């Protein structure tokens, strides 16, 4: 099940980025709902919100380390919700890692105009992280197996 989640999100992320870079120039924006939702091609050379710009080797190293930790934890006896959360984070990490390795930046394009531009991989990481925190802190401590980071 986790493999299907990871592969599906990874492929959706790759396909969406391919379609964006095939149809927009960097900085170009296509309004779908004017002033509300646009597709805007951004080449993000930093982390979230563009912080730590031009630190690609650092981000590649950190992402590979995170992927290894997630793989190690997925082999543990974790609850299904925790494994799903880790699968979402893994899929997003792999998608953005591919961008950094092959392009030197992350391809962002989802633009709500009130938030920095992001992508499918970013969404998977964010959703996975939020629900992981929720799952760990919401369930009684005796019924959940925590990832060992």
C-alpha positions, 0 to 999 in steps of 0.5 A: 500500500505504501509503495502505491502511495509513494509511486503515485504521488511521485509520478503525479509530481513528475508529470505536473512539473513536466507539463509546467516546464513544457508550457511556461517560461520561468516567471511566466504565470497563467491565471486559472482564477484571476488573482486567486489561483495561477500556475506560475513557473518558479525555479526555487534554488532554496528550501521552503519559501526560498530560504537558504538559496543556492545551497543545493549540495546541502539540500541534496545531502539532507534529503538523502539522509531523510530518505534513508531514515524514512526507509529504515523506519518504514521497515519497523512495526509502525502503525498504518497511519504513521506509515502513510504519513512517512510515505507522503513525506518520502514521495515529496522528498524524492520528487524535490530531490530529482529536481535538485539533482537534475536541474539545480533547483526545485520546480514550483508552480502552484500559486495562490497569490497569498502564499509562496509558490509550491508544488505537489511534492511540497504538498505531500511533505506538508500533509504527511508531516502535519498528519504525522505530528497529529497521529503521534500526539493524538493517539494514546501512547500505548497504542502507537509505534513512533518512528525512530529519528 
